[in-house]
Amino acid sequence: MEFRLDFIQDKVEFFESYDLVTLEKNINEKIEHNKAILLEVHHVSHQMYVDEDGRRYFTAVVHFKAKK
């Protein structure tokens, strides 16, 4: 029986919300979870979209990389 560990080197996660506070809360929670598996934030990209009803819609992409 072979026991092998593979480490995650890169991970990209997507987030969305209708308010910025919730989006930030969700991202911060995921950052804490990923610290436990030795990943740190490499890059963050975000956008804001206004729908036809005038509501703001926020999205973010967070790229995590293994700590070196």
Residue, then its C-alpha position, 0 to 999 in steps of 0.5 A: m500500500e502506497f501513501r502519497l501526499d500531494f500539495i496544492q500549489d495553486k488555487v483560484e476561487f470566485f466570489e460574488s455578492y450584492d454588497l461589498v461587506t459580505l463579499e469582503k467577509n467571504i473572502n476573509e473567511k476563505i483566506e483563513h481556511n487556505k492559511a491552514i493548508l499553507l496557501e497565501v493570496h497571490h493576486v486579487s481581481h474584482q469588478m462591480y456591475v450595475d444591473e438593469d434595476g440599479r442594484r450593484y453586483f460585486t465579484a472577485v477572483v482570488h488566486f492563492k499560491a503555496k507559501k515558499 
